[in-house]
Amino acid sequence: MRALAAAAVGLAAALALVLTVTAIGAPTGETSPKPLLTTVPGPKD
């Protein structure tokens, strides 16, 4: 019975977290103007 109560509390906490994040909304961000390196450098001689 304690396991069922713990599962219910965990589910309620997860649902509250999801609703809180949804209410706050996604943060507004900007992309970096500098490009990221996407290639591996060649071997050094």
Stockholm file with secondary structure:
# STOCKHOLM 1.0

chainA/1-45         MRALAAAAVGLAAALALVLTVTAIGAPTGETSPKPLLTTVPGPKD
#=GR chainA/1-45 SS CHHHHHHHHHHHHHHHHHHHHHHHCCCCCCCCSSCCCCSCCCCCC
#=GC SS_cons        CHHHHHHHHHHHHHHHHHHHHHHHCCCCCCCCSSCCCCSCCCCCC
//
